[in-house]
Amino acid sequence: MIVKHPKLLGIGIDESTAVVVSGGTAKVIGDGVVQVFDGKAEPVKRKAGDRFAPTRENK
């Protein structure tokens, strides 16, 4: 999907996990991990407590 739509950002969320977005920041909560896909490189894994900017430059 990301390859066909390169302007989109893909986010994979484990069970018992969520991403809370407020302003320009996302925070991972729960028991699992979140993987962020931009179609250019390997997915970036984020765990509970991690904060990141939900953009294509999320490394």
C-alpha positions as CSV (number, residue, x, y, z in Angstrom):
1,M,0.0,0.0,0.0
2,I,2.8,2.5,0.9
3,V,4.6,1.7,-2.3
4,K,1.5,2.6,-4.4
5,H,0.9,5.7,-2.2
6,P,4.3,7.1,-1.3
7,K,2.9,10.2,0.4
8,L,1.2,8.1,3.1
9,L,2.7,6.8,6.3
10,G,1.8,3.2,7.4
11,I,1.5,2.4,11.1
12,G,1.2,-1.2,12.3
13,I,-0.2,-1.6,15.8
14,D,0.0,-4.7,18.0
15,E,-2.9,-6.0,20.0
16,S,-3.2,-4.3,23.4
17,T,-1.4,-1.3,22.0
18,A,-2.5,2.2,20.8
19,V,-1.0,5.4,19.4
20,V,-2.2,8.6,20.9
21,V,-1.7,11.6,18.6
22,S,-1.8,15.1,20.2
23,G,-0.6,18.2,18.3
24,G,2.4,17.0,16.3
25,T,3.5,14.2,18.6
26,A,2.4,10.5,18.8
27,K,2.9,8.4,21.9
28,V,2.8,4.6,22.1
29,I,0.8,3.1,25.0
30,G,0.0,-0.5,25.9
31,D,1.8,-3.8,25.9
32,G,3.0,-4.2,22.4
33,V,4.9,-2.3,19.7
34,V,4.1,0.0,16.9
35,Q,5.9,-0.2,13.5
36,V,6.1,2.9,11.3
37,F,6.5,2.3,7.6
38,D,7.5,5.0,5.1
39,G,8.2,2.7,2.1
40,K,11.8,3.8,1.9
41,A,13.6,1.8,4.6
42,E,12.9,-0.9,7.2
43,P,10.0,-0.2,9.6
44,V,10.9,1.7,12.7
45,K,9.7,-0.1,15.9
46,R,8.4,2.0,18.8
47,K,7.5,0.6,22.2
48,A,5.3,1.8,25.1
49,G,6.3,5.3,26.3
50,D,8.1,6.2,23.0
51,R,7.1,9.5,21.4
52,F,7.6,10.4,17.8
53,A,6.5,12.8,15.2
54,P,4.0,11.0,12.9
55,T,5.7,12.1,9.6
56,R,7.6,10.3,6.9
57,E,10.9,11.5,8.6
58,N,10.2,9.4,11.7
59,K,13.6,7.8,12.2
